[in-house]
Amino acid sequence: MNRNSAPRAVRGRARALLRRLHREEDGQTLLLGVGLICVVLALLFVAASATAVYLDLKTLTSLADSAAAAGADSMDEHPGGGVTDEAPGSLTDAGVGSKAAEDLSAQPAAARLEGVMIVSARATDSRTAVVTLQARSRPPFLPWGILPAEGFTITATGSARMTTTQ
């Protein structure tokens, strides 16, 4: 046997082995590519859905702040209609609740959210109005067969303080 024939035979067997391995892997790269695309799309859909829930929460927070500001503008000259120990211009739970409901019904952003309702609207002291709102957020692109179909409950609280100048 010639010194050049032995390496040539090994190279020939190595090429044959590489060709055979290459033929056995046909289609595997396509499957890997499709799997990778599915994972990337799933991550994009989850990110889009999380962003949708975040934006719904920010909208609800804005609505709660607006309702609290409207409630802080609802001072009664004499709460209860008679002479009281409270100073003129103090807030009441009823006044805060009615003004918050009026403001919420006038907001166009409330129509974008599903099931917006006032959980509580109160005057924590005679000068501060606190309004808590609740709504449902149904983000797109989530598998509603796995997750609850009614969506997620989100809650936001806004407060506003009334100031008077003398």
Accessible surface in RSA format (square Angstrom, percent):
REM  Atomic radii and reference values for relative SASA: ProtOr
REM  Chains: A
REM  Algorithm: Lee & Richards
REM  Probe-radius: 1.40
REM  Slices: 20
REM RES _ NUM      All-atoms   Total-Side   Main-Chain    Non-polar    All polar
REM                ABS   REL    ABS   REL    ABS   REL    ABS   REL    ABS   REL
RES MET A   1   207.95 107.7 118.34  78.3  89.61 213.4 118.19 100.5  89.75 118.9
RES ASN A   2    95.57  65.9  79.92  77.2  15.65  37.7  28.95  69.7  66.62  64.4
RES ARG A   3   217.49  91.3 201.97 103.0  15.51  36.9  85.95 117.5 131.53  79.7
RES ASN A   4    92.70  63.9  91.34  88.3   1.36   3.3   9.94  23.9  82.76  80.0
RES SER A   5    38.70  32.7  34.74  46.4   3.96   9.1  35.23  75.0   3.47   4.9
RES ALA A   6    43.77  40.2  40.64  62.7   3.13   7.1  43.47  61.2   0.30   0.8
RES PRO A   7    61.46  44.8  56.14  51.2   5.32  19.3  61.26  50.6   0.21   1.3
RES ARG A   8   155.03  65.1 149.93  76.4   5.10  12.1  55.66  76.1  99.37  60.2
RES ALA A   9    49.87  45.9  36.37  56.1  13.50  30.7  47.47  66.8   2.41   6.4
RES VAL A  10    86.65  57.0  85.62  77.5   1.04   2.5  86.01  74.7   0.64   1.7
RES ARG A  11   125.62  52.7 124.28  63.4   1.35   3.2  52.80  72.2  72.82  44.1
RES GLY A  12    34.10  42.0   0.00   N/A  34.10  42.0  28.35  77.8   5.75  12.9
RES ARG A  13   161.26  67.7 153.81  78.4   7.45  17.7  78.97 107.9  82.29  49.9
RES ALA A  14    46.21  42.5  40.98  63.2   5.23  11.9  45.47  64.0   0.74   2.0
RES ARG A  15   138.60  58.2 136.94  69.8   1.67   4.0  40.13  54.8  98.48  59.7
RES ALA A  16    51.15  47.0  45.72  70.5   5.44  12.4  47.08  66.3   4.07  10.8
RES LEU A  17    85.71  47.7  81.36  58.2   4.35  10.9  85.14  59.8   0.57   1.5
RES LEU A  18   117.79  65.6 114.38  81.8   3.40   8.6 114.68  80.5   3.11   8.4
RES ARG A  19   138.73  58.2 135.57  69.1   3.16   7.5  60.65  82.9  78.08  47.3
RES ARG A  20   117.22  49.2 117.22  59.8   0.00   0.0  40.49  55.3  76.73  46.5
RES LEU A  21    74.45  41.5  74.30  53.2   0.15   0.4  74.45  52.3   0.00   0.0
RES HIS A  22   129.58  70.8 124.87  86.8   4.71  12.0  84.42  87.0  45.16  52.5
RES ARG A  23   150.56  63.2 137.30  70.0  13.26  31.6  66.11  90.4  84.45  51.2
RES GLU A  24   111.48  64.0  84.58  64.0  26.90  64.0  46.22  89.4  65.26  53.3
RES GLU A  25   108.03  62.0 104.69  79.2   3.34   8.0  28.66  55.4  79.38  64.8
RES ASP A  26   100.03  70.1  75.18  74.8  24.86  58.8  33.35  78.5  66.68  66.5
RES GLY A  27    50.39  62.1   0.00   N/A  50.39  62.1  31.53  86.5  18.86  42.2
RES GLN A  28   113.41  63.4 105.88  77.4   7.53  17.9  21.08  44.9  92.33  70.0
RES THR A  29   109.53  77.9 104.82 106.3   4.71  11.2  75.50 101.4  34.03  51.5
RES LEU A  30   131.28  73.1 123.93  88.7   7.36  18.5 129.55  91.0   1.73   4.7
RES LEU A  31   130.18  72.5 125.30  89.6   4.88  12.3 127.74  89.7   2.44   6.6
RES LEU A  32   131.92  73.5 126.25  90.3   5.67  14.3 131.37  92.3   0.55   1.5
RES GLY A  33    29.41  36.3   0.00   N/A  29.41  36.3  28.81  79.1   0.60   1.3
RES VAL A  34    77.58  51.0  76.20  69.0   1.37   3.3  76.74  66.7   0.84   2.3
RES GLY A  35    33.97  41.9   0.00   N/A  33.97  41.9  33.28  91.3   0.69   1.5
RES LEU A  36   113.74  63.3 109.19  78.1   4.55  11.4 112.00  78.7   1.74   4.7
RES ILE A  37   107.36  61.1 105.94  78.9   1.42   3.4 107.32  77.3   0.04   0.1
RES CYS A  38    73.71  55.8  67.10  74.8   6.60  15.5  25.56  64.8  48.14  51.9
RES VAL A  39    88.15  58.0  85.24  77.2   2.90   7.0  88.09  76.5   0.05   0.1
RES VAL A  40    72.56  47.7  72.26  65.4   0.30   0.7  72.35  62.9   0.22   0.6
RES LEU A  41    80.36  44.8  80.36  57.5   0.00   0.0  80.36  56.4   0.00   0.0
RES ALA A  42    52.37  48.2  46.61  71.9   5.76  13.1  51.56  72.6   0.81   2.1
RES LEU A  43   117.90  65.7 113.40  81.1   4.50  11.3 113.73  79.9   4.17  11.2
RES LEU A  44   105.10  58.5 101.46  72.6   3.65   9.2 101.86  71.5   3.25   8.7
RES PHE A  45    85.86  43.0  85.86  53.2   0.00   0.0  85.86  52.1   0.00   0.0
RES VAL A  46    86.58  57.0  86.00  77.9   0.58   1.4  86.00  74.7   0.58   1.6
RES ALA A  47    55.96  51.5  47.82  73.8   8.15  18.5  55.06  77.5   0.90   2.4
RES ALA A  48    41.01  37.7  28.14  43.4  12.87  29.3  35.94  50.6   5.07  13.4
RES SER A  49     2.30   1.9   2.03   2.7   0.28   0.6   2.30   4.9   0.00   0.0
RES ALA A  50    60.18  55.3  47.96  74.0  12.22  27.8  54.78  77.2   5.40  14.3
RES THR A  51    72.30  51.4  68.18  69.1   4.12   9.8  47.04  63.2  25.27  38.2
RES ALA A  52    24.09  22.1  19.34  29.9   4.75  10.8  23.51  33.1   0.58   1.5
RES VAL A  53    37.61  24.7  37.61  34.0   0.00   0.0  37.61  32.7   0.00   0.0
RES TYR A  54   122.07  57.0 118.85  67.6   3.23   8.4  89.81  67.5  32.26  39.8
RES LEU A  55   102.08  56.8 100.98  72.2   1.10   2.8 101.33  71.2   0.75   2.0
RES ASP A  56    35.36  24.8  35.28  35.1   0.08   0.2   0.08   0.2  35.28  35.2
RES LEU A  57    63.85  35.6  63.85  45.7   0.00   0.0  63.85  44.8   0.00   0.0
RES LYS A  58   102.11  49.8  97.11  59.6   5.00  11.9  45.70  41.1  56.41  60.1
RES THR A  59    28.05  20.0  22.95  23.3   5.11  12.2   8.18  11.0  19.87  30.0
RES LEU A  60     0.00   0.0   0.00   0.0   0.00   0.0   0.00   0.0   0.00   0.0
RES THR A  61    43.54  31.0  43.54  44.1   0.00   0.0  35.88  48.2   7.66  11.6
RES SER A  62    68.33  57.7  60.93  81.3   7.40  17.1  29.10  62.0  39.23  55.0
RES LEU A  63     4.17   2.3   3.54   2.5   0.62   1.6   3.90   2.7   0.27   0.7
RES ALA A  64     0.00   0.0   0.00   0.0   0.00   0.0   0.00   0.0   0.00   0.0
RES ASP A  65    69.63  48.8  65.66  65.4   3.97   9.4  26.13  61.5  43.50  43.4
RES SER A  66    35.97  30.4  26.01  34.7   9.96  22.9  23.73  50.5  12.23  17.1
RES ALA A  67     0.00   0.0   0.00   0.0   0.00   0.0   0.00   0.0   0.00   0.0
RES ALA A  68     0.00   0.0   0.00   0.0   0.00   0.0   0.00   0.0   0.00   0.0
RES ALA A  69    48.48  44.6  45.84  70.7   2.64   6.0  46.99  66.2   1.48   3.9
RES ALA A  70    22.22  20.4  15.49  23.9   6.72  15.3  21.15  29.8   1.07   2.8
RES GLY A  71     0.00   0.0   0.00   N/A   0.00   0.0   0.00   0.0   0.00   0.0
RES ALA A  72     6.31   5.8   5.66   8.7   0.65   1.5   5.66   8.0   0.65   1.7
RES ASP A  73   116.79  81.8  91.25  90.8  25.54  60.4  27.83  65.5  88.96  88.7
RES SER A  74     9.63   8.1   3.28   4.4   6.35  14.6   8.61  18.3   1.02   1.4
RES MET A  75    97.90  50.7  77.93  51.6  19.97  47.6  73.26  62.3  24.64  32.6
RES ASP A  76    50.57  35.4  47.27  47.1   3.29   7.8  11.77  27.7  38.79  38.7
RES GLU A  77   133.66  76.7 128.07  96.9   5.60  13.3  49.73  96.2  83.93  68.5
RES HIS A  78   103.47  56.6  92.50  64.3  10.97  28.1  61.32  63.2  42.16  49.1
RES PRO A  79    10.89   7.9   8.59   7.8   2.30   8.4   9.72   8.0   1.17   7.3
RES GLY A  80    88.35 109.0   0.00   N/A  88.35 109.0  44.80 122.9  43.56  97.5
RES GLY A  81    72.48  89.4   0.00   N/A  72.48  89.4  36.25  99.5  36.23  81.1
RES GLY A  82    37.16  45.8   0.00   N/A  37.16  45.8  35.40  97.2   1.76   3.9
RES VAL A  83   157.01 103.3 125.65 113.8  31.36  75.6 126.95 110.3  30.06  81.5
RES THR A  84    59.78  42.5  32.82  33.3  26.97  64.3  40.66  54.6  19.13  28.9
RES ASP A  85   157.76 110.5 119.53 119.0  38.23  90.4  42.23  99.4 115.53 115.2
RES GLU A  86    90.10  51.7  76.18  57.6  13.92  33.1  35.32  68.3  54.78  44.7
RES ALA A  87    56.48  51.9  44.69  69.0  11.79  26.8  50.84  71.6   5.64  14.9
RES PRO A  88    90.25  65.8  76.65  69.9  13.60  49.4  77.12  63.7  13.13  81.6
RES GLY A  89     8.56  10.6   0.00   N/A   8.56  10.6   7.82  21.5   0.74   1.7
RES SER A  90     1.36   1.1   1.21   1.6   0.15   0.3   1.32   2.8   0.04   0.1
RES LEU A  91     7.43   4.1   0.00   0.0   7.43  18.7   0.00   0.0   7.43  20.0
RES THR A  92    30.63  21.8  26.23  26.6   4.39  10.5  29.15  39.1   1.48   2.2
RES ASP A  93    80.74  56.6  73.65  73.3   7.09  16.8  28.09  66.1  52.64  52.5
RES ALA A  94    83.35  76.6  64.47  99.5  18.89  43.0  76.75 108.1   6.61  17.5
RES GLY A  95    12.81  15.8   0.00   N/A  12.81  15.8  12.04  33.0   0.77   1.7
RES VAL A  96     0.00   0.0   0.00   0.0   0.00   0.0   0.00   0.0   0.00   0.0
RES GLY A  97    20.31  25.0   0.00   N/A  20.31  25.0  17.33  47.6   2.98   6.7
RES SER A  98    61.48  52.0  50.45  67.3  11.02  25.4  45.23  96.3  16.25  22.8
RES LYS A  99    80.55  39.3  79.99  49.1   0.57   1.4  32.08  28.9  48.48  51.6
RES ALA A 100     0.00   0.0   0.00   0.0   0.00   0.0   0.00   0.0   0.00   0.0
RES ALA A 101    48.46  44.6  42.52  65.6   5.94  13.5  44.06  62.1   4.40  11.7
RES GLU A 102   104.41  59.9  96.79  73.2   7.63  18.2  45.48  88.0  58.93  48.1
RES ASP A 103    26.91  18.9  21.14  21.0   5.77  13.7   7.49  17.6  19.42  19.4
RES LEU A 104    18.52  10.3  17.43  12.5   1.09   2.7  17.51  12.3   1.01   2.7
RES SER A 105    98.00  82.8  57.96  77.4  40.04  92.2  53.04 112.9  44.96  63.0
RES ALA A 106    80.24  73.8  47.26  72.9  32.98  75.0  58.48  82.4  21.76  57.7
RES GLN A 107    51.42  28.8  44.94  32.8   6.48  15.4   0.68   1.4  50.74  38.5
RES PRO A 108   111.25  81.1  95.59  87.1  15.67  57.0 105.94  87.5   5.31  33.0
RES ALA A 109    21.11  19.4  18.76  28.9   2.35   5.3  20.64  29.1   0.47   1.2
RES ALA A 110    18.23  16.8  12.52  19.3   5.71  13.0  12.74  17.9   5.49  14.5
RES ALA A 111    92.42  85.0  54.74  84.5  37.68  85.7  66.31  93.4  26.10  69.2
RES ARG A 112   179.96  75.6 142.59  72.7  37.36  89.0  76.54 104.6 103.42  62.7
RES LEU A 113    13.13   7.3   3.38   2.4   9.76  24.5   4.67   3.3   8.47  22.8
RES GLU A 114    91.05  52.3  83.32  63.0   7.73  18.4  45.24  87.5  45.82  37.4
RES GLY A 115    51.89  64.0   0.00   N/A  51.89  64.0  35.09  96.3  16.79  37.6
RES VAL A 116    33.47  22.0   5.89   5.3  27.58  66.5   5.89   5.1  27.58  74.8
RES MET A 117   106.92  55.4 102.90  68.1   4.01   9.6  71.59  60.9  35.32  46.8
RES ILE A 118    54.00  30.7  28.44  21.2  25.55  61.6  28.44  20.5  25.55  69.3
RES VAL A 119    77.14  50.8  46.89  42.4  30.26  72.9  50.39  43.8  26.75  72.6
RES SER A 120    38.00  32.1  31.36  41.9   6.64  15.3  33.58  71.5   4.41   6.2
RES ALA A 121    20.74  19.1   3.53   5.4  17.21  39.1   3.53   5.0  17.21  45.6
RES ARG A 122   101.32  42.5 101.32  51.6   0.00   0.0  38.34  52.4  62.98  38.2
RES ALA A 123    20.37  18.7   3.48   5.4  16.88  38.4   3.48   4.9  16.88  44.7
RES THR A 124    71.71  51.0  35.29  35.8  36.42  86.8  35.43  47.6  36.29  54.9
RES ASP A 125    71.45  50.0  58.63  58.4  12.82  30.3  44.53 104.8  26.92  26.8
RES SER A 126    47.32  40.0  40.54  54.1   6.78  15.6  18.82  40.1  28.51  39.9
RES ARG A 127    65.02  27.3  65.02  33.1   0.00   0.0  16.63  22.7  48.39  29.3
RES THR A 128    23.16  16.5  23.16  23.5   0.00   0.0  19.38  26.0   3.78   5.7
RES ALA A 129     0.00   0.0   0.00   0.0   0.00   0.0   0.00   0.0   0.00   0.0
RES VAL A 130    16.77  11.0  16.77  15.2   0.00   0.0  16.77  14.6   0.00   0.0
RES VAL A 131     0.00   0.0   0.00   0.0   0.00   0.0   0.00   0.0   0.00   0.0
RES THR A 132    19.51  13.9  19.51  19.8   0.00   0.0  12.17  16.3   7.34  11.1
RES LEU A 133     0.00   0.0   0.00   0.0   0.00   0.0   0.00   0.0   0.00   0.0
RES GLN A 134    50.47  28.2  50.47  36.9   0.00   0.0   4.83  10.3  45.64  34.6
RES ALA A 135     1.20   1.1   0.00   0.0   1.20   2.7   1.18   1.7   0.03   0.1
RES ARG A 136    65.07  27.3  63.49  32.4   1.57   3.7  34.61  47.3  30.46  18.5
RES SER A 137     0.64   0.5   0.00   0.0   0.64   1.5   0.64   1.4   0.00   0.0
RES ARG A 138   108.36  45.5  82.26  41.9  26.10  62.1  19.99  27.3  88.37  53.6
RES PRO A 139     1.81   1.3   0.19   0.2   1.62   5.9   0.91   0.8   0.90   5.6
RES PRO A 140    63.40  46.2  53.84  49.1   9.56  34.8  63.40  52.3   0.00   0.0
RES PHE A 141   115.60  57.8  81.15  50.3  34.45  89.6  95.97  58.2  19.63  56.2
RES LEU A 142    30.26  16.9  21.35  15.3   8.92  22.4  22.43  15.7   7.84  21.1
RES PRO A 143    70.47  51.4  56.55  51.6  13.92  50.6  69.84  57.7   0.63   3.9
RES TRP A 144    62.56  25.1  48.94  23.7  13.61  32.0  40.47  21.6  22.09  35.8
RES GLY A 145    84.49 104.2   0.00   N/A  84.49 104.2  42.84 117.6  41.65  93.3
RES ILE A 146   144.59  82.3 113.16  84.3  31.43  75.7 117.88  84.9  26.71  72.5
RES LEU A 147    57.24  31.9  53.20  38.1   4.04  10.1  53.74  37.7   3.49   9.4
RES PRO A 148    61.95  45.2  49.53  45.2  12.42  45.1  61.30  50.6   0.65   4.1
RES ALA A 149    55.89  51.4  51.07  78.8   4.83  11.0  51.21  72.1   4.68  12.4
RES GLU A 150   101.97  58.5  93.59  70.8   8.38  19.9  46.52  90.0  55.45  45.3
RES GLY A 151     3.63   4.5   0.00   N/A   3.63   4.5   0.02   0.0   3.61   8.1
RES PHE A 152    72.97  36.5  69.93  43.3   3.04   7.9  72.97  44.2   0.00   0.0
RES THR A 153    66.05  47.0  37.31  37.8  28.74  68.5  25.97  34.9  40.08  60.6
RES ILE A 154    15.82   9.0  12.44   9.3   3.39   8.2  15.82  11.4   0.00   0.0
RES THR A 155    74.50  53.0  52.89  53.6  21.60  51.5  37.50  50.4  36.99  55.9
RES ALA A 156     7.89   7.3   1.31   2.0   6.59  15.0   7.89  11.1   0.00   0.0
RES THR A 157    77.75  55.3  52.22  52.9  25.53  60.9  36.62  49.2  41.14  62.2
RES GLY A 158     2.20   2.7   0.00   N/A   2.20   2.7   2.20   6.0   0.00   0.0
RES SER A 159    73.32  62.0  48.38  64.6  24.94  57.5  11.72  25.0  61.60  86.3
RES ALA A 160    22.58  20.8  14.19  21.9   8.39  19.1  22.57  31.8   0.01   0.0
RES ARG A 161   146.07  61.3 119.98  61.2  26.09  62.1  51.32  70.1  94.75  57.4
RES MET A 162    13.81   7.2   8.51   5.6   5.31  12.6  11.88  10.1   1.93   2.6
RES THR A 163   115.17  81.9  89.33  90.6  25.84  61.6  61.46  82.6  53.71  81.2
RES THR A 164    63.74  45.3  35.12  35.6  28.62  68.2  30.02  40.3  33.72  51.0
RES THR A 165   137.15  97.5 107.82 109.3  29.33  69.9  79.82 107.2  57.33  86.7
RES GLN A 166   215.51 120.5 134.21  98.1  81.30 193.6  79.70 169.7 135.81 103.0
END  Absolute sums over single chains surface
CHAIN  1 A    11254.3       9163.3       2091.0       7086.9       4167.4
END  Absolute sums over all chains
TOTAL         11254.3       9163.3       2091.0       7086.9       4167.4
